[in-house]
């Protein structure tokens, strides 16, 4: 487990994330992290859950129209 220190950023509060954690999450300055509340607490992730929903909707669409896409590919 890693502890993160809260620090003042102007009139807000920020958190300092160690370089090693950023590398493992494959994120850097300017990227967004998403926070989800779970029964165990909060989860910080670089993955946007709305993108997952959109990808799943696209997969369902492609599965539904599989024959059409096959014909278009010819």
C-alpha positions in Angstrom: 0.0 0.0 0.0 1.2 3.5 -0.8 0.3 6.6 1.1 -0.4 9.8 -0.8 0.2 13.3 0.6 -2.4 16.0 0.2 -1.0 19.4 -0.6 -2.3 22.9 -1.2 -2.7 23.9 -4.9 -3.9 27.5 -4.9 -7.2 27.5 -3.0 -7.7 23.8 -3.7 -6.2 20.6 -2.4 -4.2 18.3 -4.6 -2.5 14.9 -4.2 1.1 14.1 -5.2 1.2 10.7 -7.0 4.6 9.1 -7.2 6.3 8.8 -10.5 6.3 5.0 -10.3 2.5 4.9 -9.8 2.0 7.2 -12.8 4.2 4.9 -15.0 2.3 1.8 -13.9 -1.0 3.5 -14.8 0.5 4.8 -18.1 -0.6 8.3 -17.4 1.2 11.6 -17.2 0.8 15.4 -16.8 -2.4 16.5 -18.4 -4.1 13.1 -18.4 -7.4 12.5 -16.6 -7.9 10.0 -13.7 -11.4 8.8 -12.9 -12.6 8.1 -9.3 -15.3 5.6 -8.6 -16.8 5.0 -5.2 -17.1 1.3 -4.2 -18.2 -0.6 -1.1 -14.5 -0.8 0.0 -13.7 2.9 -0.6 -12.6 4.8 -3.7 -10.9 3.5 -6.8 -8.7 5.8 -8.9 -8.3 4.6 -12.5 -7.2 6.1 -15.9 -10.0 4.2 -17.6 -13.2 6.2 -18.3 -16.3 4.0 -17.6 -18.4 5.8 -20.2 -15.9 4.8 -22.9 -16.3 1.1 -21.8 -20.1 1.5 -22.3 -19.6 3.0 -25.7 -17.2 0.2 -26.8 -19.7 -2.4 -25.6 -22.5 -0.7 -27.5 -20.4 -0.8 -30.6 -19.6 -4.4 -30.2 -23.3 -5.2 -29.8 -24.0 -3.2 -32.9 -21.3 -5.0 -34.9 -22.5 -8.4 -33.7 -26.1 -7.6 -34.6 -25.1 -6.5 -38.2 -22.3 -9.0 -38.7 -23.5 -10.2 -42.1 -23.9 -6.6 -43.3 -20.3 -5.8 -42.2 -19.1 -8.9 -43.9 -20.7 -7.9 -47.2 -19.3 -4.4 -46.9 -15.8 -5.8 -46.5 -16.0 -7.6 -49.8 
